[in-house]
Amino acid sequence: YDIYLLVGTSIQYKVQKIRQGKITELAMPCDQYELQLQNSVLGPDGDASLPVAKLHRATSTVTAFQHGQTNIVLDHKSLRMQGASRLPNSTLYVVDPGYLGFKIQPGDRWVLETG
């Protein structure tokens, strides 16, 4: 899945493994797998001295620093696969917000007070 983040926001990834139909969560970082950010592309007004996003490996958290896009890939440490497209991956886009929405519950009634 593609992920869209605003500058300054972050997402924490979890890794799950399916073996014989059973799903288990892998504690990251681990000896077998590692998350990597690859192929970053800066936005039109990007600053080459800053990354698009940064991965904090201890917590598997990616934080967005500037507009652009990057790929996050789950790499197997001992099996350096040649076909990167076969590795679990996702594209992370750092964007401006498109809109701001409000949903008030219960009742969908709300009041905006000013002054």
Summary of the structure (lengths in Angstrom):
residues: 115
radius of gyration: 18.4
end to end distance: 43.0
largest distance: 62.2
contacts: 256
relative contact order: 0.24
helix: 3%
strand: 43%
